[in-house]
Amino acid sequence: MGAGAEPVDVRADRAVQGTVAVATLAGFVFHQPWVIPVLGVLLGLGALFVPAGNAIYRLFVGLVLPRLRSAAETEPAGSLHAQDVLGFALLAVGTGCIAIGLGGIAWFVALLEAGVAVTAATTGLHLGVLVRDRLRRRH
């Protein structure tokens, strides 16, 4: 359950990040604010139970990964954890904004998370890791 968990296939990580980005953008385009808290819960579970708590990750590993060749690259589970923590935090803020009637700000924050997810999916750069490392250096 910790960040020291087994490394994961980089394709699984990119599938999760891509799914989060597409779902967030689809929710925005189709005016579906419930997407924000639902994704927040999914990422929150991933943050708690690295990485197997993330339902998107589990679906990819269970349904898609067995049909692919062995992983050429892996990613530390801690990277997925940091990314899930950052995504959960941003979507929790967005959910709070929805709850108090600040839908525009909620979508701004959610779209920020979509940008974070797109960055991870396309470049492998995990902004969650950068934030985590920066916070650790302060203490």
C-alpha positions in Angstrom: 0.0 0.0 0.0 2.9 2.4 0.1 4.9 4.3 -2.5 7.4 1.5 -2.4 5.0 -0.8 -4.2 6.1 -2.8 -7.3 6.8 -0.7 -10.4 4.0 -0.5 -12.9 3.8 -0.6 -16.7 4.2 2.8 -18.1 1.3 2.1 -20.5 -1.0 1.6 -17.6 0.0 5.0 -16.1 -0.5 6.7 -19.4 -3.9 5.0 -19.9 -5.0 6.3 -16.5 -3.8 9.8 -17.2 -5.3 9.9 -20.6 -8.7 8.6 -19.3 -8.7 11.3 -16.6 -8.0 14.0 -19.1 -10.6 12.9 -21.7 -13.2 12.3 -19.0 -12.6 15.8 -17.5 -12.7 17.5 -20.9 -15.9 15.6 -21.9 -17.5 16.6 -18.6 -16.7 20.2 -19.4 -17.8 20.1 -23.0 -21.1 18.4 -22.2 -21.8 20.4 -19.0 -21.7 17.4 -16.6 -20.3 18.7 -13.3 -20.8 15.3 -11.6 -17.6 14.2 -13.5 -15.5 16.3 -11.1 -16.4 14.5 -7.8 -16.5 11.1 -9.5 -13.0 11.4 -10.9 -12.0 12.8 -7.5 -13.2 9.7 -5.8 -11.4 7.4 -8.3 -8.1 9.3 -7.8 -8.6 9.5 -4.1 -8.9 5.7 -4.0 -5.7 5.5 -6.1 -4.0 7.8 -3.6 -5.0 5.6 -0.7 -4.3 2.2 -2.2 -1.3 2.6 -4.5 -1.9 2.0 -7.4 -4.5 -0.8 -7.3 -7.1 1.4 -5.7 -7.5 3.3 -8.9 -10.3 1.7 -10.8 -9.1 2.9 -14.1 -5.7 1.4 -13.5 -7.3 -1.9 -12.4 -9.5 -2.0 -15.5 -6.5 -1.5 -17.8 -4.3 -4.1 -15.9 -7.2 -6.6 -15.9 -8.6 -6.2 -19.4 -5.9 -4.7 -21.7 -2.5 -5.4 -20.2 -2.8 -9.2 -20.5 -3.2 -8.8 -24.3 -0.1 -6.7 -24.7 3.6 -7.7 -24.9 5.7 -7.4 -21.8 6.5 -3.9 -20.6 9.5 -2.2 -22.2 9.3 0.5 -19.5 8.1 0.7 -16.0 7.2 3.6 -13.7 7.7 3.7 -10.0 4.4 3.2 -8.1 5.3 6.3 -6.2 4.9 8.4 -9.4 1.3 7.2 -9.8 0.7 7.8 -6.1 1.9 11.4 -6.3 -0.1 12.0 -9.5 -3.2 10.6 -7.9 -2.7 12.7 -4.8 -2.4 15.9 -6.8 -5.4 15.0 -9.0 -7.5 14.2 -5.9 -6.5 17.5 -4.3 -7.4 19.5 -7.4 -10.7 17.7 -7.9 -11.6 18.0 -4.2 -11.2 21.8 -4.5 -13.3 21.6 -7.7 -16.0 19.6 -5.9 -16.0 22.1 -3.0 -16.4 24.9 -5.5 -19.4 23.1 -7.0 -20.9 22.6 -3.5 -20.8 26.3 -2.8 -22.0 27.4 -6.2 -18.8 28.4 -7.9 -19.1 26.3 -11.0 -16.8 28.4 -13.1 -14.0 28.1 -10.6 -14.7 24.4 -10.3 -14.2 23.9 -14.0 -11.1 26.0 -14.0 -9.5 23.8 -11.4 -10.8 20.6 -13.1 -9.4 21.7 -16.4 -6.1 22.4 -14.6 -6.2 18.7 -13.5 -6.9 17.8 -17.1 -3.8 19.6 -18.2 -1.7 17.9 -15.5 -3.1 14.5 -16.7 -2.4 15.3 -20.4 1.1 16.3 -19.5 1.7 13.0 -17.8 0.0 11.0 -20.5 1.9 12.5 -23.4 5.3 13.3 -21.9 5.6 11.0 -18.9 6.3 14.1 -16.8 4.4 13.8 -13.5 3.7 17.2 -12.0 2.5 15.3 -8.9 6.0 14.1 -8.4 7.4 17.6 -8.8 5.0 19.0 -6.2 5.7 16.1 -3.8 9.5 16.5 -4.1 9.2 20.3 -3.7 7.1 19.9 -0.5 9.6 17.3 0.9 12.5 19.7 0.4 10.7 22.3 2.5 10.6 20.0 5.5 
